[in-house]
């Protein structure tokens, strides 16, 4: 099951005690369904719970029966559910829900929970959310730019930040940031999906931190190895010239430890001295070796 289907299944299980919220949710499903006109209503989905919810709301709110058709794709076996209404019921429902003043009828929102119910219906009808373990993306599709713009405004009123894009003659109200998607999901009641998104973000952040630490450690290791190679080359150069022994017992001792431990950082090299010396002391001795080797 896709993350979209899983989320819609959760949303379809939410019930409303108030008639106004049922009506608002059905309105959201109708406004973002395939056809919502005075002469025709058609709701098509591949999500069985959504199809069942649509029929139930139509009956509960308007005491109307849906004509229900099921088709199945031969290759994939994927079922498609199509619901239609007779002409009389379609006209009655369309007349009750629509208004000439705007594309989204705000008069439908009677109580404080009606906006939540409407947005839930809109998402169930035409929403998509991608698996957050792969990428962050949520969108609701419509064929009307005016409805898309009003949906954006409605989301803004609910403190949800979304944007509009268009492709292939459709308009998409979308969110790409995890925080925005979490807010939208939590508002419409998809709390489990919101928590899953948060978990995915935490896992992603941990992985990114591990990668950053690993990259930093690798860079430091490369830096240590390059520095050690330069120091060892300088030691060998002084040895070949017979100059190393003349630098004193302490520098010769540090040079020997460096040659034996090319992978060690200067700090670790200082700790294996007997007696132990400071990091700055080792840096000074090795710098002197490099400086003298350059004079040869």
ZICORKA-V140450 format. One record per residue. N is the residue number from 1. RES is the residue in three letters. PSI is psi in whole degrees, 0 to 359 (NA if undefined). OMEGA is omega in whole degrees, -180 to 180 (NA if undefined). D_LAST is the distance of its C-alpha to the last C-alpha in whole Angstrom. Layout:
# ZICORKA-V140450
N,RES,PSI,OMEGA,D_LAST
N,RES,PSI,OMEGA,D_LAST
This chain:
# ZICORKA-V140450
1,UNK,133,180,72
2,UNK,164,179,70
3,UNK,327,177,69
4,UNK,311,-180,71
5,UNK,319,179,74
6,UNK,317,179,73
7,UNK,318,-180,73
8,UNK,325,177,77
9,UNK,317,177,78
10,UNK,316,-176,77
11,UNK,324,-179,79
12,UNK,342,-180,82
13,UNK,352,178,83
14,UNK,130,-180,83
15,UNK,154,180,87
16,UNK,133,176,88
17,UNK,328,-176,91
18,UNK,139,179,92
19,UNK,325,-178,94
20,UNK,324,-180,92
21,UNK,324,175,88
22,UNK,316,-180,90
23,UNK,319,180,91
24,UNK,320,179,87
25,UNK,318,177,86
26,UNK,321,178,88
27,UNK,318,177,87
28,UNK,319,178,84
29,UNK,319,-179,84
30,UNK,317,-176,87
31,UNK,335,-179,85
32,UNK,19,178,82
33,UNK,189,-175,83
34,UNK,313,179,84
35,UNK,124,176,87
36,UNK,91,-178,89
37,UNK,165,-179,92
38,UNK,333,-178,95
39,UNK,351,-176,97
40,UNK,135,172,94
41,UNK,126,179,92
42,UNK,126,180,89
43,UNK,117,-179,87
44,UNK,133,-180,85
45,UNK,156,173,82
46,UNK,4,-177,80
47,UNK,111,-173,80
48,UNK,321,180,83
49,UNK,324,178,83
50,UNK,318,179,83
51,UNK,316,180,86
52,UNK,317,179,88
53,UNK,317,-179,87
54,UNK,312,-180,88
55,UNK,320,-179,92
56,UNK,317,-180,92
57,UNK,320,178,91
58,UNK,319,180,94
59,UNK,315,-178,96
60,UNK,319,-174,96
61,UNK,322,-173,96
62,UNK,4,-179,98
63,UNK,37,-180,100
64,UNK,151,179,99
65,UNK,137,177,98
66,UNK,144,166,95
67,UNK,120,-169,96
68,UNK,123,179,93
69,UNK,141,179,92
70,UNK,128,175,89
71,UNK,159,-178,87
72,UNK,131,178,85
73,UNK,133,-175,82
74,UNK,316,-175,82
75,UNK,310,-175,79
76,UNK,338,-176,77
77,UNK,7,-180,80
78,UNK,128,-180,80
79,UNK,146,176,83
80,UNK,136,-177,84
81,UNK,127,180,86
82,UNK,125,178,88
83,UNK,133,176,91
84,UNK,166,178,93
85,UNK,150,178,96
86,UNK,166,-173,99
87,UNK,320,-178,100
88,UNK,313,180,102
89,UNK,322,179,100
90,UNK,315,180,97
91,UNK,318,-178,99
92,UNK,314,-178,100
93,UNK,317,-180,96
94,UNK,317,-180,94
95,UNK,324,-178,97
96,UNK,326,-171,96
97,UNK,333,-173,93
98,UNK,162,178,92
99,UNK,154,179,92
100,UNK,348,-175,92
101,UNK,329,-179,90
102,UNK,168,-179,87
103,UNK,332,173,85
104,UNK,119,-176,85
105,UNK,102,-179,88
106,UNK,342,180,87
107,UNK,344,178,91
108,UNK,331,-175,90
109,UNK,93,-175,88
110,UNK,310,-180,90
111,UNK,176,-175,89
112,UNK,343,-178,85
113,UNK,358,-176,84
114,UNK,323,178,85
115,UNK,317,177,82
116,UNK,315,-180,80
117,UNK,319,180,83
118,UNK,311,-180,83
119,UNK,326,177,79
120,UNK,315,179,79
121,UNK,319,179,82
122,UNK,316,-179,80
123,UNK,318,179,77
124,UNK,321,-177,79
125,UNK,315,-173,80
126,UNK,20,-179,77
127,UNK,155,176,74
128,UNK,136,173,71
129,UNK,128,-178,68
130,UNK,159,179,65
131,UNK,118,-176,64
132,UNK,345,176,61
133,UNK,346,179,59
134,UNK,312,179,58
135,UNK,164,179,59
136,UNK,115,178,61
137,UNK,127,175,63
138,UNK,139,179,67
139,UNK,155,174,70
140,UNK,127,-173,73
141,UNK,145,173,75
142,UNK,156,177,78
143,UNK,355,-176,79
144,UNK,124,177,80
145,UNK,327,179,77
146,UNK,318,178,80
147,UNK,321,178,80
148,UNK,316,-180,76
149,UNK,320,179,76
150,UNK,327,177,79
151,UNK,321,176,77
152,UNK,315,-180,74
153,UNK,319,179,76
154,UNK,318,178,78
155,UNK,320,179,74
156,UNK,321,177,73
157,UNK,333,-180,76
158,UNK,15,179,75
159,UNK,35,176,72
160,UNK,122,-177,70
161,UNK,113,179,68
162,UNK,167,180,68
163,UNK,175,180,68
164,UNK,138,171,69
165,UNK,161,176,68
166,UNK,142,176,70
167,UNK,141,179,70
168,UNK,47,175,72
169,UNK,18,175,75
170,UNK,161,-179,75
171,UNK,138,-174,73
172,UNK,122,173,71
173,UNK,117,-168,71
174,UNK,163,173,68
175,UNK,138,-179,65
176,UNK,348,179,62
177,UNK,140,-176,60
178,UNK,321,-179,61
179,UNK,320,-180,62
180,UNK,319,180,65
181,UNK,318,178,66
182,UNK,316,-179,66
183,UNK,315,180,69
184,UNK,311,-178,71
185,UNK,316,180,71
186,UNK,322,-178,72
187,UNK,320,-177,75
188,UNK,0,175,76
189,UNK,7,179,77
190,UNK,61,-175,74
191,UNK,321,-180,72
192,UNK,318,178,71
193,UNK,321,178,69
194,UNK,318,179,68
195,UNK,322,178,67
196,UNK,322,177,65
197,UNK,318,177,63
198,UNK,317,179,62
199,UNK,317,180,61
200,UNK,322,179,59
201,UNK,319,179,57
202,UNK,314,179,56
203,UNK,317,-180,55
204,UNK,317,179,53
205,UNK,319,179,52
206,UNK,315,179,51
207,UNK,317,179,49
208,UNK,320,178,47
209,UNK,319,178,46
210,UNK,317,179,45
211,UNK,319,-180,43
212,UNK,316,179,41
213,UNK,317,179,40
214,UNK,318,179,39
215,UNK,321,179,37
216,UNK,316,179,35
217,UNK,321,179,35
218,UNK,320,178,33
219,UNK,319,178,31
220,UNK,322,179,30
221,UNK,317,178,29
222,UNK,318,179,27
223,UNK,319,179,25
224,UNK,315,-178,25
225,UNK,317,180,24
226,UNK,317,179,21
227,UNK,318,-180,19
228,UNK,320,179,20
229,UNK,319,177,18
230,UNK,319,-180,15
231,UNK,317,-179,15
232,UNK,321,177,15
233,UNK,319,179,13
234,UNK,320,178,10
235,UNK,313,-180,12
236,UNK,325,180,12
237,UNK,318,178,8
238,UNK,324,177,8
239,UNK,312,-178,12
240,UNK,328,-180,11
241,UNK,358,-180,8
242,UNK,23,-176,11
243,UNK,343,-173,10
244,UNK,316,-176,12
245,UNK,337,-178,15
246,UNK,354,-175,14
247,UNK,356,177,14
248,UNK,157,-175,18
249,UNK,318,-177,21
250,UNK,316,-180,21
251,UNK,321,178,18
252,UNK,321,180,18
253,UNK,314,179,21
254,UNK,321,178,20
255,UNK,322,180,18
256,UNK,317,179,20
257,UNK,322,179,23
258,UNK,317,-180,21
259,UNK,324,-179,20
260,UNK,339,-175,24
261,UNK,67,-176,25
262,UNK,340,-177,23
263,UNK,350,-175,26
264,UNK,145,171,27
265,UNK,166,-180,26
266,UNK,323,179,25
267,UNK,315,179,28
268,UNK,324,179,29
269,UNK,322,179,26
270,UNK,326,-177,27
271,UNK,335,-178,31
272,UNK,0,174,30
273,UNK,145,176,28
274,UNK,111,-5,30
275,UNK,162,-178,31
276,UNK,140,179,31
277,UNK,172,-180,28
278,UNK,161,178,28
279,UNK,319,-179,27
280,UNK,328,178,25
281,UNK,315,179,24
282,UNK,318,178,22
283,UNK,317,-180,21
284,UNK,315,-178,19
285,UNK,315,-179,17
286,UNK,324,177,16
287,UNK,323,179,15
288,UNK,320,178,13
289,UNK,314,-179,11
290,UNK,318,-179,10
291,UNK,313,-179,9
292,UNK,326,-180,7
293,UNK,329,-180,5
294,UNK,341,179,5
295,UNK,345,-178,4
296,UNK,NA,NA,0
